Amino acid sequence: MQQQNVAAEQDVPQQGPSAALVAVIAFATGALVANLYYAQPLIAFIGPEIGISPDLAGSITSVTQIGYGVGLFFLVSLADLVENRNLVLVTVGLTLLGLIGAATATSVVPFFIASFVIGLCSTGVQVMLPFVAHLVPEARRGRVVGNVMAGLLTGIMLARPLALTIAASFGWRAVFWASAAMMVVIGLALLRMMPKHKPSAGMHYGQILASMVGLFKAMPQLRWRAAYQGLMFTAFNMFWTAAPLMLADRFGLGQHGIALFALAGAGGALAAPIAGRLADRGLIAQATAGAMIVLGASFLGTIWTVVAAAMVLLVILTVLLDAAVQVNQVVSQRIIYAVPSKTRGRVNALYMTLLFAGGALGSVLGTITYESGGWETTAETGGVISLLMLILFSAEKLRARGRAKRG
């Protein structure tokens, strides 16, 4: 009987996941990744209650981000060793405990420990993404990954306005309690619907970690795609770090106005399913180049819209910018998830760790560029990042053509 169950699990990729399972995983990824961003707009309220001075308030979100970075490398790689459903359920359960800890913390140390756990275990998102790719037949992989990524990006974009809205009515602790309740619902849904998948890497944990260097060297597509999306995420985080400052300074928006702007910007998530379909049709190069061009054009276009105080056009350009980041993410994942399932967890860990590093750089650049030259400098830096990506993409294509001629 056990052998029959294992065989059935191995047949899942041919059958494909149900629409309900894809929807649950899409919602779960969005809800989990949102935990990384809830505290960002609330640091002015959290700091005084747990005893953090205003000049150190930024550490409230930094600890969560550090936890996520650690989890990307050390937890996500376990997807090639540990049964995936159990790994996801454990990360969701520990995230629940971290959220409860944050909601009840009255001093710095307990809150920081809880924040680190939240960040560390929210990386369950990056176990679910390659897992769902494993379930999908090759011909439909881009479309399904795109649908799940739409849920993830929606979670990122809605986290800040949702946190502000809940905190305005019920206080900042209610944000963490609400997310904790959501983790319970998600955990029960995944326990019931998520099929088991036991990887066949045949290695122990130390070998899994050590092998990642060799995988990175052996996979040029991983290196190129990590570079592209790392730069994309640098630009994305730079934009969303500087944009609230610009909206307050140039448009006079308060917290609720900035929250509505971020909510409108979440429309970029609609590009994910479209990107998946383009990837499934073999239009990966066109989608990649198009995303890079749209990113740079959107950044440069915001210079005029900010000067002219054209809010509607600014929102449209923001949606296009977010859509460009999402399109490149989906087509990149369509490529890297094509690796054998026994290495998919490690490949995803490498990819996401580099992407996260780009995002961290973008957060720093957002503050530096805005403080040094205002929004114009931030937008021009975004244009430069776009140009750099196009140069790298051209270099990749020229190298591929050279290899083809030699072959």
Secondary structure by P-SEA (a helix, b strand, c coil): caaaaaaaaaacccccccaaaaaaaaaaaaaaaaccccccccaaaaaaaacccccccccaaaaaaaaaaaaacccccccccccaaaaaaaaaaaaaaaaaaaaaccccaaaaaaaaaaaaaccaaaaaaaaaaaaccccaaaaaaaaaaaaaaaaaaaaaaaaaaaaacccaaaaaaaaaaaaaaaaaaaaccbbbbbbcccccaaaaaaaaaaaaaacaaaaaaaaaaaaaaaaaaaaaaaaaaaaaacccccaaaaaaaaaaacccccaaaaaaaaaaacaaaaaaaaaaaaaaaaaaaaaaaaaacaaaaaaaaaaaaaaaaaaaaaaaaaaaacccccaaaaaaaaaaaaaaaaaaaaaaaaaaaaaaccaaaaaaaaaaaaaaaaaaaaaaaaaaaaaaaac
